[in-house]
Amino acid sequence: MSASPQVRYQPRGPAVMAEVERLLAGRTRDIRLRGELGRLFQERSWSRTAKIIRAWMIWVTLLDVLTLGLNAILLPKAVALSMLPPACLLPPAALATAFIWRKPRGVWLQRVSLLAGLFLILLSVALVGVSAGGEFYERHLNIMLFVAITAIIIFAIPLAWTMTVASLALGLYLIFQLQNPGLERGSAVAGTLFFASGIIATVVARRTITILAQKTFLLELRDMRRVAELADANARLERLAKTDPLTGIANRRWMMETLNRL
C-alpha cells in the first residue's frame, strides 16, 4: 500500500521550508525547484506524467494503424504501399517508450527513451508523406508538427526536454521542406519560421503551466507544515491541560478521563 501524500512528500528540515517561503515570497515566474524540492516535485508528479505519456503513445500507435488501414482502402495501391515501410517505424518506437515509462527508472533512461521515441515517431510521420510525395508531402509534415505540439502541451516534462522536442520537430520540418521539389528554398525557410513562432508560444505556455503546478506544490508543502505545527501545538496544549504544572505528573482531569475510558 502506498504512503499517504502528507507522509510521502513531507518536507525535511528547516532549510527546505525556508526555500519554500523564499520562492513563494518572490514572483511566480521566477520559481525554480532545485535540490530536495525538485526531487519531491518529481516524485509527486511522476505517476501522473507517466500515465499521460503511456496513454499518448498507445493512442498514437492505434491512430497510426487505423490510418494505414484506411489508406489501404481509400488510396491507390502504389501510394499505400509506399507509405507502409515508414509507417511501420512508429508502433515499435511508441510501444517501447510506453513500456519503459511503466515504472520509475533512471532520469537519463527516461529522457533518452522519451526523446528517442518522439524523434522516431515524428520521423515516421514525416517519411510517410515524403515517400508518398505529391499532396501528401507537405500535409504529413504539418501533421508531424501537430503531433509534436500535442506532446509539448500535455507532457509535464522538464523545460530542456520540451525544447529538445520542439527543436527536433522544427529541424525535421526544415530539412524535408528544403528537399521538397515543389517548394523554393526561401519558402521552406519562411514556413519553418512561421511554425517556429507557434511552437515557441506553445513551449512558453507549457512552461507557464509547469510553473503554476510547482507553485501549487509549494503551497501544499507550506500548508502541510502548518497543519503539522498546529497538530503539535494542540498535542502540547492537551498535555499541559492534563499535567500538574508544579509536579509535572498527571492531574485530576487525566485521572477522570482515564477512569471514564476504562
VENBELUR-V582747 format. One line per field, one symbol per residue. phi: phi as a letter, one per 20 degrees, with the letter a starting at -180 (. if undefined). A space follows every 50 residues. Layout:
# VENBELUR-V582747
phi->???
This chain:
# VENBELUR-V582747
phi->.fffgfefdffdnffffffgfffffefffefcecmfffffffffefgfff ffffffffffffffffffffffeeeggfffffefgfffffgfffffffff efbfcggfffffffffffffffffffffffffmmffgfffffffffffff fffeeedggfffffffffffffffffffeffecfgfffffffffffffff fffffffffffffffffffffffffffffffffffffffffdcffeemdf dfffffffffff
